[in-house]
């Protein structure tokens, strides 16, 4: 796995976090196995790049053989020349070289230091759907190497646009070899192409001795291929959409297609090659389209299978109670590979030792924890990631399952916990992370330092309290010293959170970003975790009080819409705006708060209210809203309108 700086992919980290939290709340038996070595190595032949590069080229048109610079321009602190040093085909290649190796970082956003632009005279590329380019990287001093392509269209739909269409970012490159880069542009308007940019961002403001950045480009082509099916709700022709992770034994099991010619399908056992089930392909019509459904829910025998319908055959997949195990290990591997402040073999060394937070004349180095999913920020998602890992570990231990996975979950969770413990000033102020997109030199006091002011935020104090209290309970026997420190810290952080909440002004609602419900939900979870760790009634009292506010924030009346819904949440007890997240997803927190209340206080008079609230949300919001995109049954991002 390579860490790249370009692109905004924080949703990936949030999705993994939610995945692990859900597993921690479910009963999915997992069997012991030897832990994989990390960082795990990808199976290249299973990836999209392998598939793209092995497509048949149906037609092509050469755009530039890099023998002439007259149609090229260059920007950045460097030079662009023709070269004979590295050539893929012909006599020359196009070479760009940085003369300073110094990143020109602007603000906190992304930047491009070297840009080679090939100009075109309002060309119509509609006949073709792929750009092909060969790139040779000769780079010293960059832990990861990636470039970007930007297409400029001056037709009715201008590219690039404000939705970032027209940009292909985070193209990973292998060093000291030719890389064949292809970009399928079928969804993009390309009726009046004026330019194609090839960009590179330097990784450091202060290069190390010997650093160099040289890129060679050759053989730029337009191509026509059978492009990936990326738009619309129908399944790609001749394909079957199925769960690549597999299906658990007792779950419903189905796959979807759009244009199968076969009237029957078979489920084939990969161990024997025999069909264990043959059924009719069902045809259904939904609000989205007409579909073919392959339902094999009756098969419960664990094994590895594939679906076959005429000429269409899926990849093998797992049926069994261990179907999600590989996904769990891959999520842990992702987290490990994103660790900051330590050596990750094959990815990076010790990093960001001059990334810090300041408060009242004090300074905390905030490396450790995790980089963000699409850049190198010291991510504020670290406490939530640690909480999710501890939660799943607790469930495994309670059910006496998979000690190997349990041990690895605890190891990774403790990495996040230590960052959580070290990033507090002790008076309610702490760091919540630090945005950064480059590698620093580790020397404090120069221009590549990144720093921010500590904040006193009751929601954040609740967030860290939850993971500290949970860790104290789980680590009590295996690491009593760390458990004791976590518990004392949790009680201290909770004290500041409650005091801050009492005197805090009403939280201004920023749609999709912050609101009262999120804050009080974290307060419930933190207070429940401390009650479970200590038995102290004051924590229970706070959890119950805030729990009433969570209940008051839920819609409990059926709304007479096209799809009748209820059980969703508003942003607070005033019930003025819908609760929704479109970037850092925290939409699980109210339900997690109610589940924790049900677990901790089974004899409370409000137990049925908490339980019924979770059922309403599940049955009359999540499942009901998912009918909008049947047969995929994926919950819509939010309620678009009333």
LINNOR-V888005 format. One record per residue. N is the residue number from 0. D_FIRST is the distance of its C-alpha to the first C-alpha in Angstrom with 1 decimal. Layout:
# LINNOR-V888005
n=N d_first=D_FIRST
n=N d_first=D_FIRST
This chain:
# LINNOR-V888005
n=0 d_first=0.0
n=1 d_first=3.8
n=2 d_first=6.7
n=3 d_first=9.6
n=4 d_first=13.2
n=5 d_first=15.0
n=6 d_first=15.8
n=7 d_first=17.1
n=8 d_first=14.9
n=9 d_first=16.5
n=10 d_first=17.8
n=11 d_first=14.4
n=12 d_first=14.7
n=13 d_first=18.3
n=14 d_first=17.9
n=15 d_first=15.9
n=16 d_first=18.6
n=17 d_first=21.4
n=18 d_first=20.0
n=19 d_first=20.2
n=20 d_first=23.6
n=21 d_first=25.0
n=22 d_first=24.1
n=23 d_first=25.8
n=24 d_first=28.9
n=25 d_first=29.0
n=26 d_first=30.2
n=27 d_first=27.7
n=28 d_first=28.3
n=29 d_first=25.3
n=30 d_first=25.9
n=31 d_first=24.8
n=32 d_first=22.3
n=33 d_first=20.5
n=34 d_first=17.4
n=35 d_first=14.1
n=36 d_first=12.7
n=37 d_first=9.9
n=38 d_first=7.1
n=39 d_first=7.3
n=40 d_first=6.7
n=41 d_first=6.9
n=42 d_first=10.5
n=43 d_first=10.7
n=44 d_first=14.3
n=45 d_first=13.8
n=46 d_first=12.1
n=47 d_first=14.2
n=48 d_first=13.7
n=49 d_first=15.1
n=50 d_first=17.9
n=51 d_first=18.8
n=52 d_first=19.1
n=53 d_first=21.3
n=54 d_first=23.8
n=55 d_first=27.3
n=56 d_first=28.5
n=57 d_first=31.8
n=58 d_first=33.0
n=59 d_first=32.0
n=60 d_first=33.4
n=61 d_first=32.6
n=62 d_first=32.2
n=63 d_first=32.0
n=64 d_first=31.9
n=65 d_first=31.6
n=66 d_first=35.0
n=67 d_first=36.6
n=68 d_first=35.6
n=69 d_first=38.3
n=70 d_first=36.2
n=71 d_first=33.4
n=72 d_first=33.3
n=73 d_first=31.1
n=74 d_first=30.5
n=75 d_first=29.1
n=76 d_first=29.9
n=77 d_first=29.5
n=78 d_first=31.0
n=79 d_first=30.7
n=80 d_first=32.4
n=81 d_first=32.7
n=82 d_first=31.4
n=83 d_first=32.0
n=84 d_first=29.4
n=85 d_first=26.6
n=86 d_first=27.9
n=87 d_first=26.5
n=88 d_first=29.9
n=89 d_first=33.3
n=90 d_first=34.5
n=91 d_first=32.4
n=92 d_first=29.1
n=93 d_first=28.6
n=94 d_first=27.3
n=95 d_first=26.4
n=96 d_first=26.3
n=97 d_first=26.2
n=98 d_first=29.3
n=99 d_first=28.4
n=100 d_first=24.5
n=101 d_first=25.4
n=102 d_first=23.7
n=103 d_first=26.5
n=104 d_first=25.2
n=105 d_first=27.4
n=106 d_first=27.8
n=107 d_first=24.8
n=108 d_first=23.5
n=109 d_first=21.3
n=110 d_first=22.9
n=111 d_first=22.9
n=112 d_first=24.3
n=113 d_first=24.8
n=114 d_first=25.8
n=115 d_first=27.4
n=116 d_first=29.4
n=117 d_first=31.0
n=118 d_first=34.1
n=119 d_first=35.7
n=120 d_first=39.2
n=121 d_first=38.7
n=122 d_first=37.4
n=123 d_first=37.1
n=124 d_first=33.9
n=125 d_first=34.6
n=126 d_first=35.0
n=127 d_first=31.4
n=128 d_first=28.2
n=129 d_first=25.4
n=130 d_first=24.7
n=131 d_first=23.5
n=132 d_first=22.7
n=133 d_first=21.6
n=134 d_first=19.8
n=135 d_first=19.7
n=136 d_first=17.9
n=137 d_first=19.8
n=138 d_first=18.4
n=139 d_first=18.9
n=140 d_first=17.9
n=141 d_first=14.9
n=142 d_first=11.8
n=143 d_first=10.0
n=144 d_first=12.1
n=145 d_first=12.8
n=146 d_first=16.2
n=147 d_first=18.3
n=148 d_first=21.2
n=149 d_first=24.2
n=150 d_first=27.1
n=151 d_first=30.6
n=152 d_first=33.1
n=153 d_first=36.7
n=154 d_first=38.0
n=155 d_first=39.0
n=156 d_first=35.5
n=157 d_first=34.2
n=158 d_first=30.6
n=159 d_first=28.5
n=160 d_first=29.8
n=161 d_first=29.5
n=162 d_first=27.1
n=163 d_first=24.6
n=164 d_first=25.4
n=165 d_first=25.4
n=166 d_first=22.2
n=167 d_first=18.9
n=168 d_first=16.5
n=169 d_first=12.9
n=170 d_first=13.0
n=171 d_first=10.1
n=172 d_first=12.0
n=173 d_first=11.8
n=174 d_first=14.4
n=175 d_first=17.8
n=176 d_first=17.9
n=177 d_first=19.0
n=178 d_first=16.7
n=179 d_first=18.4
n=180 d_first=17.8
n=181 d_first=19.6
n=182 d_first=20.4
n=183 d_first=22.6
n=184 d_first=25.3
n=185 d_first=27.5
n=186 d_first=27.7
n=187 d_first=28.5
n=188 d_first=32.1
n=189 d_first=32.6
n=190 d_first=36.4
n=191 d_first=37.0
n=192 d_first=34.1
n=193 d_first=34.8
n=194 d_first=31.6
n=195 d_first=28.0
n=196 d_first=26.0
n=197 d_first=23.1
n=198 d_first=21.8
n=199 d_first=19.7
n=200 d_first=19.3
n=201 d_first=19.8
n=202 d_first=17.6
n=203 d_first=20.7
n=204 d_first=24.3
n=205 d_first=25.3
n=206 d_first=23.8
n=207 d_first=24.0
n=208 d_first=26.5
n=209 d_first=25.3
n=210 d_first=22.7
n=211 d_first=22.9
n=212 d_first=21.6
n=213 d_first=22.8
n=214 d_first=21.7
n=215 d_first=23.7
n=216 d_first=24.3
n=217 d_first=26.2
n=218 d_first=27.6
n=219 d_first=27.2
n=220 d_first=28.4
n=221 d_first=29.2
n=222 d_first=28.6
n=223 d_first=29.7
n=224 d_first=27.7
n=225 d_first=27.8
n=226 d_first=25.5
n=227 d_first=23.3
n=228 d_first=25.5
n=229 d_first=24.2
n=230 d_first=27.5
n=231 d_first=30.2
n=232 d_first=30.5
n=233 d_first=31.4
n=234 d_first=29.1
n=235 d_first=28.3
n=236 d_first=31.1
n=237 d_first=30.9
n=238 d_first=27.9
n=239 d_first=27.9
n=240 d_first=25.9
n=241 d_first=25.0
n=242 d_first=22.8
n=243 d_first=19.7
n=244 d_first=19.3
n=245 d_first=22.9
n=246 d_first=26.1
n=247 d_first=27.7
n=248 d_first=31.1
n=249 d_first=33.4
n=250 d_first=31.7
n=251 d_first=32.9
n=252 d_first=31.1
n=253 d_first=31.2
n=254 d_first=29.6
n=255 d_first=30.7
n=256 d_first=31.7
n=257 d_first=33.9
n=258 d_first=35.7
n=259 d_first=35.8
n=260 d_first=39.0
n=261 d_first=39.2
n=262 d_first=41.3
n=263 d_first=39.8
n=264 d_first=36.4
n=265 d_first=35.6
n=266 d_first=33.1
n=267 d_first=32.3
n=268 d_first=31.5
n=269 d_first=29.0
n=270 d_first=30.5
n=271 d_first=34.0
n=272 d_first=33.5
n=273 d_first=36.3
n=274 d_first=36.5
n=275 d_first=37.0
n=276 d_first=37.9
n=277 d_first=39.4
n=278 d_first=40.2
n=279 d_first=41.3
n=280 d_first=38.9
n=281 d_first=40.0
n=282 d_first=40.6
n=283 d_first=40.4
n=284 d_first=40.9
n=285 d_first=39.3
n=286 d_first=39.6
n=287 d_first=36.6
n=288 d_first=37.5
n=289 d_first=38.6
n=290 d_first=36.2
n=291 d_first=36.2
n=292 d_first=35.1
n=293 d_first=34.3
n=294 d_first=35.1
n=295 d_first=34.7
n=296 d_first=35.0
n=297 d_first=37.6
n=298 d_first=35.2
n=299 d_first=34.3
n=300 d_first=33.9
n=301 d_first=30.4
n=302 d_first=28.7
n=303 d_first=26.3
n=304 d_first=27.8
n=305 d_first=27.6
n=306 d_first=29.8
n=307 d_first=32.1
n=308 d_first=34.5
n=309 d_first=36.2
n=310 d_first=33.8
n=311 d_first=30.9
n=312 d_first=28.6
n=313 d_first=25.5
n=314 d_first=22.5
n=315 d_first=23.3
n=316 d_first=22.8
n=317 d_first=24.0
n=318 d_first=27.2
n=319 d_first=27.8
n=320 d_first=27.6
n=321 d_first=24.2
n=322 d_first=22.7
n=323 d_first=20.4
n=324 d_first=19.2
n=325 d_first=16.0
n=326 d_first=15.3
n=327 d_first=16.1
n=328 d_first=13.9
n=329 d_first=10.8
n=330 d_first=12.2
n=331 d_first=12.7
n=332 d_first=9.2
n=333 d_first=8.2
n=334 d_first=11.2
n=335 d_first=10.6
n=336 d_first=7.4
n=337 d_first=9.7
n=338 d_first=12.6
n=339 d_first=14.8
n=340 d_first=17.4
n=341 d_first=16.1
n=342 d_first=14.2
n=343 d_first=10.6
n=344 d_first=10.5
n=345 d_first=8.6
n=346 d_first=7.6
n=347 d_first=11.2
n=348 d_first=14.6
n=349 d_first=17.3
n=350 d_first=17.5
n=351 d_first=19.9
n=352 d_first=22.9
n=353 d_first=25.2
n=354 d_first=24.0
n=355 d_first=27.0
n=356 d_first=29.4
n=357 d_first=33.2
n=358 d_first=36.1
n=359 d_first=39.8
n=360 d_first=39.3
n=361 d_first=36.4
n=362 d_first=32.8
n=363 d_first=29.6
n=364 d_first=26.3
n=365 d_first=23.8
n=366 d_first=20.6
n=367 d_first=19.0
n=368 d_first=18.1
n=369 d_first=14.9
n=370 d_first=13.7
n=371 d_first=14.4
n=372 d_first=12.1
n=373 d_first=12.9
n=374 d_first=14.1
n=375 d_first=14.7
n=376 d_first=17.7
n=377 d_first=18.8
n=378 d_first=18.8
n=379 d_first=22.0
n=380 d_first=20.2
n=381 d_first=19.7
n=382 d_first=23.1
n=383 d_first=22.6
n=384 d_first=19.3
n=385 d_first=21.2
n=386 d_first=24.1
n=387 d_first=22.3
n=388 d_first=20.9
n=389 d_first=24.4
n=390 d_first=26.0
n=391 d_first=24.2
n=392 d_first=24.8
n=393 d_first=28.5
n=394 d_first=28.9
n=395 d_first=27.6
n=396 d_first=30.0
n=397 d_first=32.8
n=398 d_first=32.6
n=399 d_first=31.9
n=400 d_first=28.8
n=401 d_first=25.7
n=402 d_first=26.1
n=403 d_first=22.8
n=404 d_first=20.9
n=405 d_first=23.4
n=406 d_first=22.8
n=407 d_first=19.0
n=408 d_first=19.7
n=409 d_first=22.3
n=410 d_first=20.1
n=411 d_first=17.5
n=412 d_first=20.5
n=413 d_first=22.3
n=414 d_first=19.5
n=415 d_first=20.2
n=416 d_first=23.9
n=417 d_first=24.3
n=418 d_first=23.0
n=419 d_first=25.4
n=420 d_first=28.2
n=421 d_first=27.8
n=422 d_first=27.7
n=423 d_first=31.3
n=424 d_first=34.5
n=425 d_first=36.7
n=426 d_first=39.1
n=427 d_first=37.2
n=428 d_first=35.1
n=429 d_first=31.4
n=430 d_first=28.3
n=431 d_first=26.4
n=432 d_first=23.3
n=433 d_first=23.1
n=434 d_first=21.8
n=435 d_first=20.1
n=436 d_first=17.9
n=437 d_first=18.0
n=438 d_first=17.7
n=439 d_first=21.1
n=440 d_first=23.2
n=441 d_first=24.0
n=442 d_first=27.7
n=443 d_first=29.6
n=444 d_first=32.4
n=445 d_first=31.1
n=446 d_first=29.9
n=447 d_first=26.2
n=448 d_first=26.8
n=449 d_first=25.9
n=450 d_first=28.2
n=451 d_first=29.8
n=452 d_first=32.8
n=453 d_first=32.6
n=454 d_first=33.7
n=455 d_first=36.1
n=456 d_first=34.9
n=457 d_first=36.2
n=458 d_first=33.4
n=459 d_first=30.9
n=460 d_first=33.1
n=461 d_first=33.2
n=462 d_first=29.5
n=463 d_first=29.0
n=464 d_first=32.2
n=465 d_first=30.8
n=466 d_first=27.8
n=467 d_first=30.0
n=468 d_first=32.7
n=469 d_first=30.6
n=470 d_first=28.9
n=471 d_first=32.5
n=472 d_first=33.6
n=473 d_first=30.7
n=474 d_first=30.5
n=475 d_first=34.3
n=476 d_first=34.6
n=477 d_first=31.4
n=478 d_first=31.1
n=479 d_first=34.5
n=480 d_first=34.2
n=481 d_first=31.1
n=482 d_first=32.6
n=483 d_first=35.8
n=484 d_first=34.2
n=485 d_first=32.2
n=486 d_first=35.4
n=487 d_first=37.5
n=488 d_first=34.9
n=489 d_first=34.6
n=490 d_first=38.4
n=491 d_first=38.6
n=492 d_first=35.9
n=493 d_first=37.7
n=494 d_first=40.9
n=495 d_first=39.7
n=496 d_first=38.1
n=497 d_first=41.4
n=498 d_first=43.5
n=499 d_first=41.3
n=500 d_first=41.5
n=501 d_first=45.3
n=502 d_first=45.9
n=503 d_first=43.1
n=504 d_first=44.3
n=505 d_first=43.3
n=506 d_first=39.8
n=507 d_first=39.8
n=508 d_first=37.9
n=509 d_first=35.2
n=510 d_first=34.3
n=511 d_first=30.8
n=512 d_first=30.2
n=513 d_first=32.7
n=514 d_first=35.8
n=515 d_first=38.0
n=516 d_first=36.7
n=517 d_first=33.2
n=518 d_first=34.8
n=519 d_first=37.4
n=520 d_first=34.9
n=521 d_first=32.8
n=522 d_first=36.2
n=523 d_first=37.0
n=524 d_first=33.8
n=525 d_first=34.2
n=526 d_first=37.9
n=527 d_first=37.5
n=528 d_first=34.9
n=529 d_first=37.3
n=530 d_first=40.2
n=531 d_first=38.5
n=532 d_first=37.7
n=533 d_first=41.2
n=534 d_first=43.7
n=535 d_first=45.0
n=536 d_first=46.8
n=537 d_first=46.2
n=538 d_first=42.5
n=539 d_first=43.6
n=540 d_first=46.1
n=541 d_first=43.5
n=542 d_first=41.2
n=543 d_first=44.1
n=544 d_first=45.3
n=545 d_first=42.0
n=546 d_first=41.5
n=547 d_first=44.7
n=548 d_first=43.2
n=549 d_first=40.2
n=550 d_first=42.7
n=551 d_first=44.7
n=552 d_first=41.7
n=553 d_first=41.4
n=554 d_first=43.3
n=555 d_first=45.3
n=556 d_first=47.6
n=557 d_first=46.8
n=558 d_first=46.4
n=559 d_first=48.3
n=560 d_first=45.7
n=561 d_first=44.8
n=562 d_first=42.5
n=563 d_first=44.2
n=564 d_first=41.8
n=565 d_first=42.1
n=566 d_first=40.1
n=567 d_first=37.8
n=568 d_first=37.8
n=569 d_first=39.2
n=570 d_first=38.0
n=571 d_first=40.7
n=572 d_first=44.1
n=573 d_first=45.8
n=574 d_first=44.0
n=575 d_first=44.0
n=576 d_first=40.5
n=577 d_first=37.9
n=578 d_first=34.9
n=579 d_first=31.8
n=580 d_first=28.3
n=581 d_first=26.4
n=582 d_first=23.6
n=583 d_first=23.1
n=584 d_first=24.2
n=585 d_first=26.7
n=586 d_first=28.9
n=587 d_first=28.5
n=588 d_first=30.3
n=589 d_first=33.9
n=590 d_first=33.5
n=591 d_first=31.7
n=592 d_first=34.6
n=593 d_first=37.1
n=594 d_first=35.5
n=595 d_first=35.5
n=596 d_first=39.2
n=597 d_first=40.0
n=598 d_first=38.5
n=599 d_first=40.2
n=600 d_first=43.6
n=601 d_first=44.7
n=602 d_first=48.3
n=603 d_first=48.2
n=604 d_first=50.4
n=605 d_first=47.5
n=606 d_first=45.4
n=607 d_first=46.3
n=608 d_first=45.6
n=609 d_first=42.0
n=610 d_first=41.5
n=611 d_first=43.1
n=612 d_first=41.0
n=613 d_first=37.8
n=614 d_first=39.5
n=615 d_first=40.6
n=616 d_first=37.2
n=617 d_first=35.7
n=618 d_first=38.5
n=619 d_first=40.0
n=620 d_first=37.1
n=621 d_first=33.7
n=622 d_first=35.2
n=623 d_first=37.9
n=624 d_first=35.9
n=625 d_first=33.4
n=626 d_first=36.4
n=627 d_first=36.0
n=628 d_first=33.2
n=629 d_first=34.4
n=630 d_first=33.4
n=631 d_first=29.8
n=632 d_first=31.2
n=633 d_first=28.5
n=634 d_first=30.0
n=635 d_first=30.6
n=636 d_first=29.1
n=637 d_first=32.5
n=638 d_first=36.2
n=639 d_first=36.8
n=640 d_first=40.5
n=641 d_first=43.6
